[in-house]
Amino acid sequence: MDYSAKIDAALQRLHDEGRYRTFIDIERRRGQFPHANWRKSDGSERPVTVWCGNDYLGMGQHPVVLSAMHEAIDATGAGSGGTRNISGTTVYHKRLESELADLHGKEGALLFTSAYIANDATLSTLPKLLPGLVIFSDELNHASMIEGIRRNGGAKRVFRHNDLAHLRELLEAEPEGTPKLIAFESIYSMDGDFAPIDEICDLAEEFGALTYLDEVHAVGMYGPRGAGVAERDRLMHRIDIVNGTLAKAYGVMGGYIAADAKLCDAIRSYAPGFIFTTSLPPSVAAGAAASVAHLKTDAALRERHQTQAKILKTRLKGLGLPLIDHGSHIVPVHVGDPVHCKMLSDMLLEDFGIYVQPINFPTVPRGTERLRFTPSPVHGPDEIDALVHALDALWSHCALNRAELSA
């Protein structure tokens, strides 16, 4: 068997379809984000503006976060030294979990190395705790949720995206007394649309289902204290399990769930993804705790973030670009072809010093390829001007469609 040839063929398929992913080697500089240096393959460097990062609020360079991380490194060293069960639980981890439980108004929280692992571990473990559990999953849920549900060995039902009638139909089909859980996201990151949280909670209450809400693209950015869309809409008390990340608005890394203390204890005790994974370094936990605590009181930063997103969307709409706008901070511009999407990304980088990754299948369905921009409070008027002018020039140069998409 020629294994090498098979691997070559698999990689070539990605090239042929225009969706081979290229990593851009960038060096962020503290105090200068979203500006960074791009190290090219020939060893040369050029300045770029990052327009596709998930450090939504610029907290990855905030003095409060950096100070907490430096203090923890000086106090404890680099790594945690083990899993949470074997020497890897420190005062920093416990402090962070306390901050997260308080943020979401829950009895407990459980820290993971990423939100992907938190979703995967939790959703794959719940059927062990609740025999016969049927999970109802929105069709556009993140890959981590899909993977966790797929691996759990229990039953699943996939409902059409945000389709309450279809969800009701699926719930009605289950025998009375069947354990149920509805898994969905507050903001879907590729289109930037919101879930009808209140109405889904109504269905959950009617049919006796638990609710599992992924707030990854909302924590830190929505609600009076940054707990997410459920907090903004005064619905946190109706959510049984919240999943969130520390690697986006909070600017560090890690993921978590927040729920009642008993459920967190059960996941801690049964989930292999928690039990057998080395815990986050204390410095990371310290930085994340500082970031969460700070953003509970910094409503002005959240407001500036929303303002910058609105400004960018208004200007792109003024050019007639095919913008997908559902009112969130995420700014996707539809291209619809993987080759064109990659070409636009390359031209923005090479010709204008603007870095945005193409979003292609399987992240989004074929035919919906797009450039996805993530404005932040540190993307000022100059950065927005440069991006708008570059996109206007490229859309004309490439003779692309300027008919605006409906939200």
C-alpha positions as CSV (number, residue, x, y, z in Angstrom):
1,M,0.0,0.0,0.0
2,D,1.4,3.4,-1.0
3,Y,0.3,5.4,2.0
4,S,2.2,8.5,0.9
5,A,0.3,8.6,-2.4
6,K,-3.0,8.5,-0.6
7,I,-2.0,11.4,1.6
8,D,-0.9,13.3,-1.4
9,A,-4.2,12.7,-3.1
10,A,-6.2,13.9,-0.1
11,L,-4.2,17.1,0.1
12,Q,-4.5,17.6,-3.6
13,R,-8.3,17.4,-3.4
14,L,-8.2,20.4,-1.1
15,H,-6.0,22.3,-3.5
16,D,-8.2,21.4,-6.4
17,E,-11.4,22.6,-4.6
18,G,-9.7,25.9,-3.6
19,R,-10.0,25.2,0.1
20,Y,-6.5,24.2,1.2
21,R,-5.8,26.2,4.3
22,T,-2.7,28.3,4.6
23,F,-1.4,29.5,7.9
24,I,-0.1,33.1,8.1
25,D,2.8,33.5,10.4
26,I,2.1,36.7,12.4
27,E,3.7,38.3,15.4
28,R,1.5,40.4,17.6
29,R,3.1,43.3,19.5
30,R,1.8,44.3,22.9
31,G,0.0,47.7,22.7
32,Q,-0.2,47.7,18.9
33,F,-3.0,45.2,18.2
34,P,-4.7,44.9,15.7
35,H,-1.4,45.8,14.0
36,A,1.1,42.9,13.7
37,N,4.1,41.7,11.6
38,W,3.6,39.1,8.9
39,R,6.7,36.9,8.5
40,K,6.7,35.8,4.9
41,S,8.2,32.5,3.6
42,D,11.3,34.3,2.3
43,G,12.1,35.5,5.8
44,S,11.1,39.1,5.2
45,E,8.5,40.9,7.3
46,R,5.7,43.4,6.6
47,P,3.2,45.1,8.8
48,V,-0.4,43.9,8.6
49,T,-3.7,44.8,10.2
50,V,-5.5,41.7,11.7
51,W,-9.2,41.7,10.8
52,C,-10.1,38.1,11.6
53,G,-9.0,37.7,15.2
54,N,-11.2,36.5,18.0
55,D,-9.6,38.8,20.6
56,Y,-12.8,40.7,20.2
57,L,-12.2,43.4,22.9
58,G,-8.4,43.5,22.8
59,M,-8.1,42.0,26.3
60,G,-5.1,39.9,25.1
61,Q,-3.0,43.0,25.7
62,H,-4.9,44.6,28.6
63,P,-2.6,45.7,31.5
64,V,-4.9,44.1,34.1
65,V,-4.6,40.7,32.3
66,L,-0.9,40.9,31.7
67,S,-0.2,42.0,35.3
68,A,-2.1,39.0,36.7
69,M,-0.3,36.6,34.4
70,H,3.2,38.0,35.3
71,E,2.4,37.8,39.0
72,A,1.3,34.2,38.7
73,I,4.4,33.2,36.7
74,D,6.6,34.8,39.2
75,A,4.8,33.1,42.1
76,T,4.3,29.6,40.7
77,G,6.3,29.0,37.5
78,A,5.1,27.9,34.1
79,G,2.9,24.8,34.1
80,S,0.3,23.4,36.3
81,G,2.1,20.1,36.8
82,G,-0.7,17.7,36.3
83,T,-4.4,17.0,35.7
84,R,-7.0,18.7,37.8
85,N,-7.3,15.4,39.8
86,I,-3.6,14.9,40.3
87,S,-1.8,18.1,41.6
88,G,-3.1,20.4,38.8
89,T,-5.7,22.3,40.7
90,T,-4.4,25.5,42.1
91,V,-5.9,28.6,43.8
92,Y,-5.9,30.3,40.4
93,H,-8.1,27.6,38.9
94,K,-10.5,27.7,41.8
95,R,-10.6,31.5,41.7
96,L,-11.4,31.5,38.0
97,E,-14.2,28.9,38.4
98,S,-15.7,31.1,41.2
99,E,-15.6,34.2,38.9
100,L,-17.3,32.2,36.1
101,A,-20.0,30.8,38.4
102,D,-20.7,34.3,39.7
103,L,-20.7,35.7,36.1
104,H,-23.5,33.3,35.0
105,G,-25.4,33.3,38.3
106,K,-24.9,29.5,38.7
107,E,-23.8,27.4,41.7
108,G,-20.7,26.1,40.0
109,A,-18.4,26.2,37.0
110,L,-15.9,23.8,35.6
111,L,-12.8,24.8,33.7
112,F,-11.5,23.0,30.6
113,T,-8.5,23.6,28.3
114,S,-10.8,24.9,25.6
115,A,-14.5,25.5,24.9
116,Y,-14.2,22.8,22.2
117,I,-13.2,20.3,24.9
118,A,-15.8,21.7,27.3
119,N,-18.6,21.1,24.7
120,D,-17.2,17.7,23.6
121,A,-16.6,16.4,27.1
122,T,-19.9,17.6,28.6
123,L,-22.2,16.6,25.7
124,S,-20.5,13.2,25.4
125,T,-20.8,12.5,29.1
126,L,-24.4,13.6,29.8
127,P,-26.0,10.4,28.5
128,K,-23.9,8.4,31.0
129,L,-25.5,10.5,33.8
130,L,-29.0,10.6,32.3
131,P,-29.7,7.2,30.6
132,G,-32.0,7.4,27.6
133,L,-31.2,11.1,27.1
134,V,-32.2,12.5,23.7
135,I,-30.3,15.6,22.6
136,F,-32.0,18.0,20.2
137,S,-29.3,19.9,18.4
138,D,-29.6,22.9,16.1
139,E,-28.2,22.0,12.6
140,L,-25.7,24.9,12.7
141,N,-24.2,24.1,16.1
142,H,-20.4,24.2,16.3
143,A,-18.3,21.2,15.4
144,S,-17.4,20.7,19.0
145,M,-21.1,20.3,20.0
146,I,-21.7,18.0,17.0
147,E,-18.7,15.8,17.9
148,G,-19.7,15.6,21.5
149,I,-23.3,14.6,20.6
150,R,-22.1,12.1,18.0
151,R,-19.7,10.4,20.5
152,N,-22.1,10.1,23.4
153,G,-23.8,6.9,22.3
154,G,-27.2,8.4,23.0
155,A,-30.0,9.5,20.7
156,K,-29.9,12.8,18.8
157,R,-32.4,14.8,16.9
158,V,-31.2,17.6,14.6
159,F,-33.6,20.5,14.1
160,R,-33.5,23.0,11.3
161,H,-31.6,26.2,12.2
162,N,-33.7,28.3,14.6
163,D,-36.8,26.5,13.4
164,L,-39.1,26.4,16.5
165,A,-41.9,24.6,14.6
166,H,-39.5,21.8,13.6
167,L,-38.1,21.6,17.2
168,R,-41.6,21.3,18.6
169,E,-42.4,18.5,16.1
170,L,-39.3,16.6,17.1
171,L,-40.0,17.0,20.8
172,E,-43.6,15.9,20.4
173,A,-42.5,12.7,18.7
174,E,-40.6,11.5,21.8
175,P,-42.5,9.4,24.4
176,E,-43.6,11.1,27.5
177,G,-41.0,10.8,30.3
178,T,-38.0,10.7,27.9
179,P,-35.0,12.7,29.2
180,K,-34.3,15.5,26.8
181,L,-31.8,18.3,26.3
182,I,-31.9,21.1,23.8
183,A,-28.4,22.2,22.6
184,F,-28.0,25.5,20.8
185,E,-25.9,28.7,20.5
186,S,-26.7,32.2,21.4
187,I,-24.8,33.7,18.4
188,Y,-23.9,31.6,15.4
189,S,-20.4,32.7,14.4
190,M,-20.5,32.3,10.7
191,D,-23.6,34.4,10.0
192,G,-23.7,36.3,13.2
193,D,-27.4,35.6,13.9
194,F,-29.0,35.1,17.3
195,A,-31.0,32.1,18.6
196,P,-34.6,32.6,19.8
197,I,-33.5,31.8,23.4
198,D,-36.8,32.7,25.1
199,E,-38.9,30.6,22.7
200,I,-36.6,27.6,23.0
201,C,-36.7,27.9,26.8
202,D,-40.5,27.9,26.5
203,L,-40.4,24.6,24.5
204,A,-37.9,23.2,27.0
205,E,-40.2,24.0,29.9
206,E,-43.3,22.6,28.1
207,F,-41.6,19.3,27.2
208,G,-39.5,18.9,30.4
209,A,-36.1,19.4,28.6
210,L,-32.8,20.7,29.9
211,T,-31.3,23.7,28.0
212,Y,-27.6,23.8,27.0
213,L,-26.5,27.2,25.6
214,D,-23.1,27.8,23.9
215,E,-22.3,31.5,24.5
216,V,-18.8,31.3,23.1
217,H,-19.2,34.3,20.8
218,A,-21.1,36.3,23.3
219,V,-19.4,36.1,26.7
220,G,-17.7,39.2,27.7
221,M,-19.5,41.2,25.0
222,Y,-23.2,41.1,25.8
223,G,-25.2,41.7,28.9
224,P,-24.7,44.2,31.8
225,R,-21.7,42.2,33.1
226,G,-20.7,40.4,29.9
227,A,-22.4,37.0,30.7
228,G,-23.7,36.8,27.2
229,V,-27.0,37.1,25.3
230,A,-29.0,35.2,27.9
231,E,-28.0,37.8,30.4
232,R,-28.8,40.7,28.0
233,D,-32.2,39.2,27.5
234,R,-32.7,38.4,31.2
235,L,-32.9,34.7,30.5
236,M,-30.0,33.3,32.4
237,H,-32.2,31.7,35.0
238,R,-33.8,29.6,32.2
239,I,-30.6,28.1,31.0
240,D,-29.4,24.9,32.8
241,I,-25.9,24.6,31.3
242,V,-23.8,27.5,29.8
243,N,-20.7,26.8,27.7
244,G,-18.2,29.7,27.3
245,T,-14.7,30.5,26.2
246,L,-11.8,32.4,27.7
247,A,-10.0,32.7,24.3
248,K,-12.1,35.3,22.6
249,A,-13.5,38.3,24.4
250,Y,-11.5,37.5,27.5
251,G,-8.3,37.4,25.5
252,V,-6.6,34.4,27.0
253,M,-7.4,30.7,26.5
254,G,-9.6,27.9,28.0
255,G,-13.2,27.0,28.1
256,Y,-15.8,26.2,30.7
257,I,-19.3,25.2,31.6
258,A,-21.4,26.9,34.3
259,A,-24.4,25.0,35.9
260,D,-25.6,23.8,39.3
261,A,-23.0,22.4,41.6
262,K,-24.2,18.8,41.4
263,L,-24.0,18.7,37.6
264,C,-20.6,20.3,37.5
265,D,-19.5,17.7,40.1
266,A,-20.8,14.9,37.9
267,I,-19.1,16.1,34.7
268,R,-15.9,16.5,36.8
269,S,-16.2,13.0,38.0
270,Y,-17.2,11.2,34.7
271,A,-15.9,13.1,31.7
272,P,-12.6,11.7,30.3
273,G,-11.9,15.0,28.5
274,F,-11.7,16.6,32.0
275,I,-10.2,13.8,34.0
276,F,-7.2,12.9,31.7
277,T,-6.2,16.4,30.5
278,T,-3.4,18.5,32.1
279,S,-4.9,21.6,33.5
280,L,-4.3,25.1,32.2
281,P,-1.1,26.8,33.5
282,P,-1.8,28.9,36.6
283,S,-0.7,32.1,34.8
284,V,-3.4,31.5,32.1
285,A,-6.1,30.9,34.8
286,A,-4.9,34.0,36.6
287,G,-5.1,36.2,33.5
288,A,-8.5,34.8,32.6
289,A,-9.9,35.5,36.1
290,A,-8.6,39.0,35.9
291,S,-10.2,39.5,32.5
292,V,-13.6,38.1,33.6
293,A,-13.6,40.3,36.7
294,H,-12.6,43.4,34.8
295,L,-15.2,43.0,32.1
296,K,-18.0,42.6,34.6
297,T,-17.6,46.3,35.2
298,D,-16.4,47.6,31.8
299,A,-19.7,48.2,30.0
300,A,-18.1,51.1,28.1
301,L,-15.7,48.8,26.3
302,R,-18.6,46.6,25.2
303,E,-20.4,49.6,23.9
304,R,-17.3,50.8,21.9
305,H,-17.1,47.3,20.4
306,Q,-20.7,47.4,19.2
307,T,-20.2,50.9,17.8
308,Q,-17.2,49.9,15.7
309,A,-19.1,46.9,14.3
310,K,-22.1,49.1,13.4
311,I,-19.8,51.7,11.7
312,L,-18.1,49.0,9.6
313,K,-21.4,47.4,8.6
314,T,-22.9,50.7,7.7
315,R,-20.0,51.6,5.5
316,L,-19.9,48.2,3.7
317,K,-23.6,48.4,3.1
318,G,-23.0,51.9,1.6
319,L,-20.7,50.2,-1.0
320,G,-23.4,47.6,-1.8
321,L,-21.2,44.7,-0.7
322,P,-23.1,41.5,0.0
323,L,-23.0,41.8,3.8
324,I,-24.8,39.4,6.1
325,D,-26.1,41.5,9.0
326,H,-28.1,40.0,11.8
327,G,-27.3,42.7,14.3
328,S,-24.4,41.1,16.1
329,H,-20.7,42.1,16.1
330,I,-19.8,39.6,13.4
331,V,-19.4,41.0,9.9
332,P,-19.5,38.3,7.2
333,V,-19.2,39.4,3.5
334,H,-20.5,36.8,1.1
335,V,-18.3,35.6,-1.8
336,G,-19.9,32.2,-2.7
337,D,-16.9,30.6,-4.3
338,P,-13.8,29.0,-2.5
339,V,-11.3,30.0,-5.2
340,H,-12.5,33.6,-5.3
341,C,-12.6,33.7,-1.5
342,K,-9.0,32.6,-1.2
343,M,-8.0,35.0,-4.0
344,L,-9.6,38.0,-2.2
345,S,-7.9,37.0,1.0
346,D,-4.5,36.8,-0.7
347,M,-4.9,40.1,-2.5
348,L,-6.0,41.9,0.7
349,L,-2.9,40.6,2.4
350,E,-0.4,41.1,-0.3
351,D,-1.6,44.4,-1.8
352,F,-3.2,46.1,1.2
353,G,-1.6,44.6,4.3
354,I,-5.0,43.4,5.6
355,Y,-5.2,39.9,7.1
356,V,-8.5,38.1,6.9
357,Q,-8.8,34.3,6.5
358,P,-11.2,32.9,3.9
359,I,-14.1,30.9,5.4
360,N,-14.7,27.8,3.2
361,F,-16.3,24.4,3.5
362,P,-16.6,22.5,5.8
363,T,-16.8,25.5,8.2
364,V,-19.7,26.9,6.1
365,P,-21.8,25.1,3.4
366,R,-20.5,25.0,-0.2
367,G,-21.6,28.0,-2.1
368,T,-21.7,30.3,1.0
369,E,-17.9,31.0,1.3
370,R,-17.2,34.3,2.8
371,L,-14.7,36.7,4.3
372,R,-15.5,37.2,8.0
373,F,-14.4,40.4,9.7
374,T,-14.3,40.9,13.4
375,P,-14.0,44.5,14.4
376,S,-12.9,45.4,17.9
377,P,-12.6,48.6,20.0
378,V,-9.0,48.9,18.8
379,H,-9.9,49.0,15.1
380,G,-10.2,52.7,14.8
381,P,-11.2,55.1,12.0
382,D,-7.9,54.7,10.1
383,E,-8.1,50.9,10.1
384,I,-11.8,50.9,9.0
385,D,-11.0,53.4,6.2
386,A,-8.2,51.2,4.9
387,L,-10.4,48.1,4.9
388,V,-13.4,49.8,3.3
389,H,-11.3,51.3,0.5
390,A,-9.5,48.0,-0.1
391,L,-12.7,46.0,-0.4
392,D,-14.2,48.6,-2.7
393,A,-11.2,48.4,-5.0
394,L,-11.1,44.6,-5.0
395,W,-14.8,44.2,-5.6
396,S,-14.5,46.5,-8.7
397,H,-11.3,44.9,-9.9
398,C,-12.8,41.4,-9.7
399,A,-16.2,42.4,-11.0
400,L,-18.0,40.8,-8.0
401,N,-21.6,41.1,-7.1
402,R,-22.6,44.2,-5.1
403,A,-26.2,43.2,-4.5
404,E,-26.8,43.2,-0.7
405,L,-27.9,40.0,0.9
406,S,-31.0,40.1,3.1
407,A,-30.3,39.3,6.7
